[in-house]
Amino acid sequence: MASVELLPDSIIVYVFSFLPLRQLIRCSKVCKKWHNLCYDVTLWRKITFWNTNQSKVTDDCLSRLISRRTNCIQVIDLKDCELVTDISLKRIATLCPNLRKLDILGCKKITDQGLLAVASNCSNLSSAKVAVRNITEKSVVALINSNSNLLRLYAYSRAVTSKTCTQLMMFAHQLEVLVVYESHLDKHDSSKSDVLTDRMVTCLAVGCRHLRKLVLHYNQVLVTDEALLSLSNKCPELESLIIDYVDREDGITDIGVAAVAKFCNLRRLNLSNGRITDSACLFIAKNLPNLEDLSFEFCRITDTGIYSIMRSCENLRRLTVHSDGGDHGNYITDLTARIIANFAHEDFFALGLGFSNLSNEGLRMITESTDLGALSLNGCEQITFKGLKESFDNLGCLGFLDISFTDIIETTEQLLEIGKSFPWLHTLDLTDCFCVTKESLRQFKIKFPDCKVIR
């Protein structure tokens, strides 16, 4: 049998490149030759930890890894390494000046001090995922100022303030992705300090004209059509736009939606609590034939709007339309069910028709013609457990089910039957399902521990 030692070093190094970090370190202990090959610079451009190892990563462990590699390291992924502190970031800043990508999502012990050190010494970052509770505007602004080639930024809303957006406008002209997660405010914090405004979005639009993905979640969202008009005017490459629940009565309307539909290259559009009607759907149907994901929550869209979307957007995979429950009552009926049954793409897999007039028969029509992995029926008062049960056989791949604000589940037996019927179910939303008792939930969690229950 031929020995691996007969292989050229370059081939062995290539084989080693497929090993996770832990296995690579083990191989380095086989012999002196393998030790040298395992520490070839080409194998240490990226340091990342697999899911099973994050909880074990410490400052000392990381220090020993990066101390030998220095300038060659370009990517460091510390996602969910909860034991890592500012000590590691300061060492990374000193030893890895050529760092291109940094991910510290979930590193709860890291603060502004660590990120400020990175900002001072690493000026070639293209991707910074720094959504950490203790990271504020101070260090994020410093990071932006020192990295003019930044392409992707992920942070919490308390760190992406009006000042941060101004700095992005001035220095981050190449930015393509901005994802802002909603901060969890303490009791003494005011939501007024965590606000998204038209001015902030306008700054982003003016300075970051290559934006492709923009996700904005804040504790208070005070934007209007002005924000969408700015994006439509300055960001033609925008493909994904998500803005969380708008808190202004005069917020987003059909005018803003029509603008981004006409002038942006959207494939994903998620807006919540706007005065959005069928007119917006007509503009989307006309201008966004490649749309894949559409979500309008608390809107005034009817069966007519759904028809225009489903008929024209042939690549649609996800659709969420939640009624605002206004003076005119529910806008979505079983006619929407027939429309979806007739026009849904074969890969259509996620549907939400919250607070609609969908009946058991409508649900049956939808499930017979689609293969859904996610279904939201929150607030659908006409759906009963009997109707849902009749669709069990057509929902074999269901992973997410939202039946919040309904009385679909009335007994413990019914709740357990949900778990038995959907073996792939990972999330079940039972918010304000008053018929579900604590005892019912206890039994469900015992039998189906892998299913997350939202209550």
Buried (B, 14 or more C-beta within 10 A) or exposed (E): EEEEEEEEEEEBBEEBEEBEBEEBBEBBEEEEEBEEBBBBEEBBBBBBBEEEBBEEBBBEBBBEBBEEBBEBBBBBBBBBBBBBBBBBBBBBBBBBBEBBBBBBBBBBBBBBBBBBBBBBBBBBBBBBBBBBBBBBBBBBBBBBBBBBBBBBBBBBBBBBBBBBBBBBBBBBBBBBBBBBBBBEBEEEEEEEEBBBBBBBBBBBBBBBBBBBBBBBBBBBBBBBBBBBBBBBBBBEEBBBBBBBBBBBEEBBBBBBBBBBBEBBBBBBBBBBBBBBBBBBBBBBBEBBEEBBBBBBBBBBBBBBBBBBBBEBBEBBBBBBBBBBBEEEEBBBBBBBBBBBBEBBBEEBBBBBBBBBBBBBEBBBBBBEBBBBBBBBBBBBBBBBBEBBBBBBEBBEBBBBBBBBBBBBBBEBEBBBBBBEBBEEBEEBBBEEBEBBEEEBBEBBBEEBEEBEBEE
